[in-house]
């Protein structure tokens, strides 16, 4: 008997077979400083924490380093490390040729911008200040930033809760497909004549200086952000707007980042980043975490109320809600749908009104 195996097509070129494994959705050079095993800056040594306000089964992710060393070296992260797989990368979404094209842009961005930012150690006293990066072509940076959001949008495992609007994802895809080449020189030549796709996309980049504690770094792609789309990765925050100007004063406060005025980009040969005051950056990330914690609590509360109303045809009392929320608190920030169901099931079956009748979800 013959079996027909359907070929998985590369998401970028849409022609060749997607045989590449281990594709970083977020470039390693961008996140390597976040939480790295024994201070290593080598690829595949990273330990990541991913936060999502649309919490799916993989709300926290980690890199299994050496299982026999895990407990003694990173026990402070034991509640958020998953060692069975590495979902900071994804397999079979690109062909090797397209993966190499992303590497060309990533290498350029790393050399021109990331390395320069990482060398900056002095904190600024103002809320924000522009940092001019000479000879960092804006078109190349636009490809880099656009590629970040597009890969997050198509990812099924690393950032499953983030999704660009269909037309925006298509616009970015066309930009990447047209301009990403095998080397920088050819890529730059492709921008000789500005095109509509290029003009429709605008971006902004924020950064701050090094964290005293690397575990304070976050990897988060705001699932509700739309024009601008928002991504925070380690010491960088990115905004991307498609099919419209970069409207920072959007409906979403973006944890405080929307208050930063972006310096106008006047020369295509240079790029401007906005450095954010260290204390204000932490204020913004605290706002982010508070929002996510609030989302976790609200989702758990809604789930309990829905089950209670279905079983007993009435609203649960505040007493019951407070009790179940206290029990949910034992799970902390780790999302585990099965454990939440067990907690709800045991609590409801313990109530007098349940008549000790077991139920199943």
C-alpha positions in Angstrom: 0.0 0.0 0.0 1.3 3.4 -1.0 0.9 6.5 1.2 0.8 9.9 -0.2 2.5 12.5 2.1 1.5 16.1 1.4 4.5 18.4 1.0 4.7 21.3 3.5 5.3 24.4 1.4 7.6 27.2 2.6 5.6 30.1 4.0 7.8 32.7 2.4 8.4 31.6 -1.2 5.3 29.3 -1.2 7.0 27.1 -3.8 9.7 25.0 -2.3 9.4 22.3 0.4 9.7 23.6 4.0 12.4 21.2 5.1 14.3 23.6 7.5 14.2 22.7 11.2 15.0 24.9 14.2 13.9 28.2 12.7 14.0 30.9 15.3 10.7 32.9 15.1 12.5 35.6 17.1 16.2 35.9 16.1 18.6 34.5 18.5 20.8 37.6 18.5 17.7 39.6 19.7 16.8 37.3 22.7 20.1 35.7 23.6 20.7 38.1 26.5 17.2 37.5 28.0 17.9 34.4 30.2 20.9 32.4 29.1 22.3 29.3 30.6 25.4 30.1 32.7 25.7 33.4 30.9 26.3 31.8 27.6 25.6 33.8 24.4 25.7 30.8 22.2 22.7 29.7 20.1 20.5 27.1 21.7 21.6 27.9 25.2 18.7 30.3 25.8 16.0 29.9 28.4 13.0 32.0 27.5 9.8 33.1 29.2 6.9 33.9 26.8 3.9 35.8 28.1 0.6 36.0 26.4 -2.7 37.6 27.5 -4.5 34.9 25.4 -3.0 32.2 27.6 -2.8 28.9 25.7 -1.2 25.7 26.9 2.3 27.1 26.2 2.1 30.4 28.0 5.5 29.9 29.5 8.3 28.3 27.5 11.8 27.3 28.2 14.9 25.7 26.7 15.9 22.4 28.2 19.6 22.9 28.8 21.1 19.9 30.6 18.5 18.0 32.6 20.9 16.8 35.2 22.0 20.5 35.8 18.7 22.1 35.5 17.6 21.9 39.2 20.8 23.2 40.6 21.5 26.0 38.1 18.1 27.4 37.3 15.9 26.3 40.2 14.7 29.9 40.6 12.8 29.4 37.3 11.6 25.9 38.0 7.9 26.9 37.8 8.2 28.3 34.3 10.7 26.0 32.6 9.4 23.3 30.3 12.2 21.0 29.4 10.4 18.6 27.1 10.7 20.8 24.0 12.0 24.1 22.7 9.2 26.2 21.3 11.4 29.3 20.8 12.0 27.7 17.4 9.7 26.1 14.9 10.2 23.4 12.3 9.1 23.0 8.7 7.9 26.5 8.0 10.7 27.6 5.7 12.9 26.1 3.0 16.7 26.4 3.6 17.0 29.1 0.9 14.4 31.4 2.5 15.8 30.7 6.0 19.2 31.9 4.7 17.6 35.2 3.4 16.2 35.9 6.9 19.7 35.3 8.2 21.2 37.9 5.9 18.9 40.6 7.3 19.3 39.4 10.9 23.1 39.5 10.7 23.0 43.0 9.3 20.6 44.2 12.1 22.7 42.5 14.7 26.0 44.1 13.5 24.6 47.5 12.9 22.1 48.0 15.8 22.0 45.2 18.4 25.7 45.1 19.1 25.8 48.9 19.4 22.9 49.0 21.8 24.3 46.2 23.9 27.6 48.2 24.3 25.6 51.2 25.7 25.8 51.1 29.5 25.1 54.6 30.7 21.5 55.2 31.7 19.7 58.4 30.4 17.9 60.7 32.9 15.3 62.0 30.5 12.2 59.9 29.7 13.4 59.1 26.2 16.2 60.2 23.9 16.9 59.4 20.2 19.9 57.3 19.3 21.1 57.8 15.7 22.6 54.8 14.0 24.6 55.8 11.0 24.8 53.6 7.9 21.9 51.5 9.1 19.7 51.6 6.1 16.0 52.1 7.1 14.8 49.8 4.3 16.9 46.9 5.8 15.7 47.7 9.3 12.1 47.8 7.9 12.6 44.3 6.5 13.9 43.1 9.8 11.1 44.5 11.9 8.5 43.4 9.4 10.0 39.9 9.4 9.7 39.8 13.2 6.0 40.4 13.2 5.2 38.3 10.1 6.9 35.3 11.6 5.1 35.8 14.9 1.9 36.0 13.0 2.4 32.7 11.0 3.9 30.8 14.0 1.7 28.0 15.3 3.7 27.3 18.4 5.9 30.2 19.5 3.4 33.0 19.4 0.1 31.2 18.7 -2.1 34.0 20.2 -0.7 36.7 18.0 -2.2 37.2 14.6 -1.9 40.1 12.2 -4.9 41.2 10.1 -5.1 39.1 7.0 -4.5 42.0 4.6 -1.6 43.3 6.8 0.0 39.9 6.9 -0.4 39.7 3.1 1.2 43.1 2.6 4.2 42.3 4.8 4.6 38.9 3.0 4.8 40.7 -0.4 7.4 43.1 1.0 9.5 40.3 2.3 9.1 38.2 -0.8 10.1 41.0 -3.1 13.1 42.5 -1.3 14.7 39.7 0.7 17.7 38.5 -1.3 20.8 36.3 -0.8 23.1 39.2 0.2 22.9 42.8 1.5 24.0 44.4 -1.8 21.3 42.8 -3.8 18.7 43.5 -1.1 19.6 47.2 -1.2 19.4 47.3 -5.0 15.9 46.0 -4.8 14.8 49.2 -3.1 16.0 51.5 -5.9 12.4 52.1 -7.0 10.1 52.6 -4.0 7.0 50.4 -4.2 3.5 50.7 -2.7 4.1 47.8 -0.2 7.2 49.6 1.1 5.4 52.9 1.6 2.5 51.3 3.5 4.7 50.0 6.3 6.1 52.2 9.1 7.9 51.2 12.3 9.5 52.4 15.5 12.1 50.8 17.8 12.6 51.4 21.5 15.3 50.1 23.7 16.8 50.4 27.2 20.1 49.6 28.8 21.1 46.3 30.4 19.1 44.7 33.2 20.8 44.0 36.5 18.8 40.8 36.7 18.4 39.1 33.3 15.2 37.3 34.4 13.5 40.7 34.2 13.6 40.5 30.4 10.3 39.7 28.7 9.3 38.2 25.4 5.8 39.3 24.6 3.8 39.9 21.4 0.6 41.8 22.3 -2.3 39.7 20.8 -4.7 42.6 20.7 -2.5 45.2 19.2 -3.4 46.3 15.7 -1.7 49.2 13.9 0.5 49.5 15.6 1.4 45.9 16.3 3.5 45.6 19.5 6.3 43.3 20.4 8.7 43.4 23.3 11.8 41.2 23.2 14.5 41.5 25.9 15.7 45.1 25.8 13.9 46.1 22.6 10.3 47.0 21.9 9.0 47.2 18.3 6.0 48.9 16.8 4.8 48.1 13.3 2.0 49.8 11.3 0.7 48.4 8.0 -1.6 50.2 5.6 -1.5 53.4 7.6 0.7 55.8 9.5 2.3 54.9 12.8 -0.4 55.9 15.2 1.2 55.7 18.6 -1.7 57.2 20.4 -3.7 54.1 19.7 -6.7 52.7 21.5 -4.3 50.4 23.4 -2.0 52.2 25.9 0.7 49.6 25.2 1.7 49.6 28.9 3.0 53.2 28.6 5.1 52.9 25.5 2.5 54.9 23.5 3.5 58.0 25.5 6.9 58.1 23.8 7.3 60.5 20.9 9.1 58.9 18.0 11.8 60.9 16.4 11.1 61.5 12.7 13.1 59.4 10.3 14.6 61.9 7.8 17.4 60.0 6.0 16.9 56.5 4.6 20.6 55.8 5.1 20.4 56.1 8.9 18.0 54.7 11.5 16.8 56.4 14.7 16.0 54.3 17.8 14.3 55.7 20.9 16.2 55.0 24.2 13.8 54.8 27.1 14.7 55.7 30.7 15.5 52.5 32.6 13.0 53.2 35.4 10.2 54.1 32.9 10.9 50.9 31.0 10.4 48.8 34.2 7.2 50.8 34.8 5.9 49.8 31.4 6.8 46.1 31.9 5.2 46.1 35.3 2.0 47.4 33.6 2.3 44.6 31.1 2.6 41.9 33.8 -0.3 43.4 35.8 -2.4 43.3 32.7 -1.5 39.7 32.0 -2.2 38.6 35.6 -5.5 40.4 35.5 -6.4 38.5 32.3 -5.5 35.2 33.9 -7.8 35.9 36.9 -10.7 37.2 34.7 -10.5 34.2 32.4 -10.5 31.7 35.4 -13.4 33.6 37.0 -15.5 33.5 33.8 -14.8 29.8 33.4 -16.0 29.0 36.9 -19.1 31.2 36.6 -20.1 29.6 33.3 -19.8 26.0 34.8 -21.6 27.0 38.0 -24.5 28.6 36.1 -24.8 25.6 33.8 -25.0 23.2 36.7 -27.1 25.1 39.1 -29.0 27.6 36.9 -28.0 30.5 39.1 -25.1 32.9 39.6 -22.4 31.8 42.1 -22.2 33.8 45.3 -19.2 36.1 45.9 -18.2 33.6 48.7 -17.9 30.8 46.1 -16.0 33.0 43.7 -13.5 34.1 46.3 -13.0 30.5 47.4 -12.4 29.2 43.9 -10.1 32.1 43.0 -8.0 31.4 46.1 -7.6 27.8 44.9 -6.7 28.9 41.4 -4.0 31.1 42.9 -2.1 27.9 43.8 -1.4 27.5 40.1 0.3 30.9 39.9 1.1 32.2 36.4 1.5 28.7 35.0 -1.3 27.9 32.6 -2.5 24.4 33.0 -6.1 23.8 31.7 -6.3 20.3 33.0 -5.4 21.4 36.6 -7.9 24.2 36.4 -10.6 21.7 35.5 -9.6 19.5 38.4 -9.8 22.4 40.8 -13.2 23.4 39.5 -14.5 19.8 39.5 -13.3 19.1 43.1 -14.7 22.4 44.4 -18.1 22.0 42.8 -18.5 18.4 43.9 -17.8 19.5 47.4 -20.7 21.9 47.5 -23.9 20.7 49.2 -26.0 21.8 46.2 -24.2 19.3 44.0 -25.6 16.3 45.9 -22.3 14.7 45.5 -23.1 13.9 41.9 -19.9 13.8 39.8 -19.8 15.7 36.5 -17.4 15.9 33.6 -16.3 18.7 31.4 
